[in-house]
Amino acid sequence: SRRSGDFSDAAKFLQKANELGWDSNSIHREKVLTTVQLGGVERAEADLNRIFASELLPTDTEEVYEAIAYGHLAAFNGPEFLKCIDFWIEWRPQAIKPKMMKAEFLTQLGNHTHAVEQYKSILSHAPDYVPARQGLGEGLLTLNFAAEAEPELRASFNATKSARSALSLSKCLVQIGNPKEAQLLLTPFEETADKQVRSEILEELGRWHLDRSEPEQAIKFLQKCVKLSPELSSAWHALSGAYGLNGETEKAAAALKISQDTK
């Protein structure tokens, strides 16, 4: 529970372990790692040194590295996060977790070129690891290498059949000139539970109809999108275009105004 970020449940289970007489050193270490993971790396430095000085199994050592890395992220300390991750990778060159964490962090920073390198490094020795395949495809697509991204994203979709993988592949298909398959790919996922992905799917479907001068169908999807995620400036802009194409000038102006205000 602690490693997945559910600190409330983690505290309950730790209390129960204490009541059942679990090893006090293990309980103390778990408390330290909770403090660390919540961003208190510096406060727990002395305890961390003692943990590293003890006899740890490799899996335990990885757990400590993981907590420190997440702790630096929680404290918005990017340089120390990367330093921790690089130590971890140097110690375990083939470990997937630190490379995935580094790739995702680089993606958030907008450094897609180096993120792609990390995903490729993972796949070089774990070719069936689908999250890295998905990340690689999305990174290549962001870098405008749609043709190179297509087989990666298709492999990810075939392995998972998820809304996110369908969305990424459909965006790629539009870029390489296969919009019909893109539309067919997205339609089954219109009602996916993930709000963010559902919003993007609705926007993509709206744009698909807008590109074909079908404003009424476009408006239907785009209205659903902005109702679900009113902060999406790009969707409001597309909705403005659909209203304009449909001759609804006042609605078009109002939607355009919202798109500008939400940028």
C-alpha positions as CSV (number, residue, x, y, z in Angstrom):
1,S,0.0,0.0,0.0
2,R,2.8,2.4,0.8
3,R,4.7,1.7,-2.4
4,S,1.5,2.3,-4.4
5,G,1.0,5.7,-2.6
6,D,-2.0,4.6,-0.5
7,F,-0.5,5.9,2.8
8,S,-3.8,5.7,4.7
9,D,-4.1,2.0,4.2
10,A,-0.4,1.6,4.8
11,A,-0.7,3.2,8.2
12,K,-3.6,0.8,9.2
13,F,-1.7,-2.3,8.1
14,L,1.5,-1.1,9.9
15,Q,-0.4,-0.6,13.1
16,K,-1.9,-4.1,12.8
17,A,1.6,-5.5,12.2
18,N,2.8,-3.8,15.4
19,E,-0.2,-5.2,17.4
20,L,0.6,-8.7,16.1
21,G,4.2,-8.4,17.3
22,W,5.9,-8.1,13.9
23,D,9.7,-7.5,13.9
24,S,10.3,-4.0,15.3
25,N,13.2,-3.3,12.9
26,S,11.0,-4.0,9.9
27,I,8.3,-1.8,11.3
28,H,10.8,1.0,11.9
29,R,12.2,0.7,8.4
30,E,8.7,0.9,6.9
31,K,8.0,4.1,8.9
32,V,11.3,5.6,7.7
33,L,10.4,4.7,4.1
34,T,7.0,6.3,4.5
35,T,8.6,9.5,5.7
36,V,11.1,9.3,2.8
37,Q,8.4,8.6,0.1
38,L,6.3,11.5,1.3
39,G,9.2,13.9,0.5
40,G,11.2,13.8,3.8
41,V,14.4,12.4,2.3
42,E,16.7,14.9,4.1
43,R,14.9,14.5,7.4
44,A,15.4,10.7,7.3
45,E,19.1,10.8,6.1
46,A,20.5,9.3,9.2
47,D,18.0,6.5,9.2
48,L,18.6,5.8,5.5
49,N,22.3,5.6,6.2
50,R,21.7,3.0,8.9
51,I,19.3,1.1,6.5
52,F,21.9,1.0,3.8
53,A,24.6,-0.1,6.3
54,S,22.5,-3.1,7.3
55,E,22.4,-6.4,5.5
56,L,19.7,-5.9,2.8
57,L,18.5,-8.3,0.2
58,P,18.6,-6.9,-3.4
59,T,14.8,-6.6,-3.4
60,D,15.0,-4.6,-0.2
61,T,17.7,-2.3,-1.6
62,E,15.5,-1.6,-4.7
63,E,12.6,-0.8,-2.4
64,V,14.7,1.8,-0.6
65,Y,15.9,3.4,-3.9
66,E,12.3,3.5,-5.1
67,A,11.2,5.3,-1.9
68,I,14.0,7.8,-2.2
69,A,13.2,8.5,-5.9
70,Y,9.5,9.0,-5.2
71,G,10.5,11.2,-2.2
72,H,12.6,13.5,-4.4
73,L,9.6,13.7,-6.8
74,A,7.3,14.6,-3.9
75,A,9.7,17.3,-2.9
76,F,9.9,18.6,-6.5
77,N,13.7,18.0,-6.5
78,G,14.4,16.9,-10.0
79,P,18.2,16.9,-9.9
80,E,18.3,14.6,-6.8
81,F,15.6,12.4,-8.3
82,L,17.7,11.8,-11.4
83,K,20.9,11.3,-9.3
84,C,19.1,8.6,-7.3
85,I,17.7,6.9,-10.5
86,D,21.1,6.9,-12.1
87,F,22.7,5.3,-9.0
88,W,19.9,2.7,-9.1
89,I,20.4,2.0,-12.8
90,E,24.2,1.7,-12.3
91,W,23.6,-0.8,-9.6
92,R,21.0,-2.8,-11.6
93,P,21.6,-2.0,-15.3
94,Q,18.7,-4.2,-16.4
95,A,16.1,-3.1,-13.9
96,I,13.0,-1.9,-15.6
97,K,11.5,0.2,-12.7
98,P,14.1,3.0,-12.6
99,K,14.3,3.4,-16.3
100,M,10.5,3.6,-16.5
101,M,10.5,6.2,-13.8
102,K,13.2,8.2,-15.5
103,A,11.5,8.0,-18.9
104,E,8.1,9.2,-17.5
105,F,9.9,12.0,-15.7
106,L,11.7,13.1,-18.8
107,T,8.4,12.9,-20.7
108,Q,6.8,15.2,-18.2
109,L,9.7,17.7,-18.6
110,G,9.1,17.6,-22.4
111,N,12.5,15.9,-23.0
112,H,11.0,13.3,-25.4
113,T,14.3,12.5,-27.1
114,H,15.9,11.2,-24.0
115,A,12.7,9.5,-22.8
116,V,12.7,7.6,-26.1
117,E,16.2,6.4,-25.3
118,Q,15.2,5.1,-22.0
119,Y,12.2,3.2,-23.4
120,K,14.5,1.7,-26.1
121,S,17.0,0.7,-23.4
122,I,14.2,-1.2,-21.5
123,L,13.0,-2.9,-24.7
124,S,16.5,-4.0,-25.6
125,H,16.4,-6.6,-22.9
126,A,12.6,-6.8,-22.1
127,P,11.0,-6.7,-25.6
128,D,7.6,-7.9,-24.3
129,Y,7.3,-5.1,-21.7
130,V,4.2,-3.3,-23.0
131,P,4.3,-0.1,-21.0
132,A,7.7,0.7,-22.5
133,R,6.5,-0.1,-26.0
134,Q,3.6,2.3,-25.4
135,G,5.8,4.9,-24.1
136,L,8.2,4.5,-27.0
137,G,5.4,4.9,-29.5
138,E,4.0,7.9,-27.8
139,G,7.4,9.5,-27.6
140,L,8.1,8.9,-31.3
141,L,4.7,10.3,-32.2
142,T,5.4,13.5,-30.2
143,L,8.7,13.9,-32.0
144,N,6.7,13.6,-35.3
145,F,8.1,10.2,-36.3
146,A,4.6,8.8,-36.9
147,A,5.8,6.1,-39.3
148,E,8.2,4.8,-36.7
149,A,5.7,5.1,-33.9
150,E,2.9,3.1,-35.7
151,P,4.3,-0.4,-35.2
152,E,5.2,0.3,-31.6
153,L,1.7,1.6,-30.8
154,R,0.0,-1.1,-32.8
155,A,1.9,-3.8,-30.8
156,S,0.9,-2.1,-27.6
157,F,-2.8,-1.9,-28.6
158,N,-2.8,-5.6,-29.7
159,A,-1.4,-6.5,-26.4
160,T,-3.7,-4.5,-24.2
161,K,-6.8,-3.4,-26.2
162,S,-7.0,-0.4,-23.8
163,A,-8.6,3.0,-24.4
164,R,-5.3,4.7,-24.0
165,S,-3.5,2.5,-26.5
166,A,-6.4,2.9,-28.9
167,L,-6.2,6.7,-28.6
168,S,-2.5,6.8,-29.2
169,L,-2.6,4.5,-32.2
170,S,-5.6,6.4,-33.7
171,K,-3.7,9.7,-33.4
172,C,-0.8,8.1,-35.2
173,L,-3.0,6.6,-37.9
174,V,-4.4,10.1,-38.6
175,Q,-0.9,11.4,-39.1
176,I,0.1,8.7,-41.5
177,G,-3.1,9.1,-43.6
178,N,-5.3,6.3,-42.3
179,P,-8.2,8.2,-40.7
180,K,-10.9,5.6,-41.3
181,E,-9.1,3.0,-39.2
182,A,-8.5,5.6,-36.6
183,Q,-12.2,6.3,-36.2
184,L,-13.1,2.7,-36.1
185,L,-10.5,2.1,-33.4
186,L,-11.8,4.8,-31.1
187,T,-15.6,4.2,-31.4
188,P,-15.7,1.2,-28.9
189,F,-14.0,3.3,-26.3
190,E,-16.3,6.3,-26.2
191,E,-17.5,5.5,-22.7
192,T,-14.3,4.4,-21.1
193,A,-14.1,5.0,-17.4
194,D,-10.9,7.1,-17.5
195,K,-12.1,10.7,-17.7
196,Q,-9.0,12.2,-19.3
197,V,-8.8,9.5,-22.0
198,R,-12.5,9.6,-22.6
199,S,-12.3,13.4,-23.1
200,E,-9.5,13.0,-25.6
201,I,-11.3,10.3,-27.5
202,L,-14.4,12.4,-27.8
203,E,-12.3,15.4,-29.0
204,E,-10.6,13.1,-31.6
205,L,-14.0,11.8,-32.8
206,G,-15.3,15.3,-33.0
207,R,-12.3,16.4,-35.1
208,W,-12.7,13.4,-37.3
209,H,-16.2,14.5,-38.3
210,L,-15.1,18.2,-38.5
211,D,-12.3,17.3,-41.0
212,R,-15.0,15.7,-43.2
213,S,-17.3,18.7,-43.0
214,E,-19.9,17.0,-40.9
215,P,-20.5,19.7,-38.3
216,E,-23.6,18.2,-36.6
217,Q,-21.8,15.0,-35.8
218,A,-18.7,16.9,-34.7
219,I,-20.8,19.1,-32.4
220,K,-22.3,16.1,-30.7
221,F,-18.9,14.7,-29.8
222,L,-17.3,18.0,-28.9
223,Q,-20.2,19.1,-26.7
224,K,-19.8,15.8,-24.7
225,C,-16.1,16.5,-24.5
226,V,-16.2,20.0,-23.1
227,K,-19.0,19.0,-20.7
228,L,-16.8,16.3,-19.3
229,S,-13.6,18.4,-19.4
230,P,-14.4,22.2,-19.7
231,E,-10.8,23.1,-19.3
232,L,-9.8,21.6,-22.7
233,S,-9.0,24.7,-24.8
234,S,-8.3,22.7,-27.9
235,A,-11.8,21.1,-27.7
236,W,-13.5,24.4,-27.4
237,H,-11.6,25.7,-30.4
238,A,-12.7,22.7,-32.4
239,L,-16.3,23.2,-31.2
240,S,-16.1,26.8,-32.4
241,G,-15.1,25.6,-35.8
242,A,-17.9,23.1,-35.9
243,Y,-20.5,25.7,-34.9
244,G,-19.1,28.1,-37.5
245,L,-19.4,25.4,-40.2
246,N,-22.9,24.8,-39.1
247,G,-23.9,28.4,-39.5
248,E,-24.2,29.0,-35.7
249,T,-22.1,32.1,-35.5
250,E,-23.0,33.3,-32.0
251,K,-22.2,29.9,-30.5
252,A,-19.0,29.8,-32.5
253,A,-17.9,33.1,-31.1
254,A,-18.8,32.1,-27.6
255,A,-16.9,28.8,-27.9
256,L,-13.9,30.6,-29.4
257,K,-13.9,33.0,-26.4
258,I,-13.9,30.1,-23.9
259,S,-11.0,28.4,-25.8
260,Q,-9.0,31.6,-25.5
261,D,-9.8,32.1,-21.8
262,T,-8.9,28.5,-21.0
263,K,-5.4,28.5,-22.6
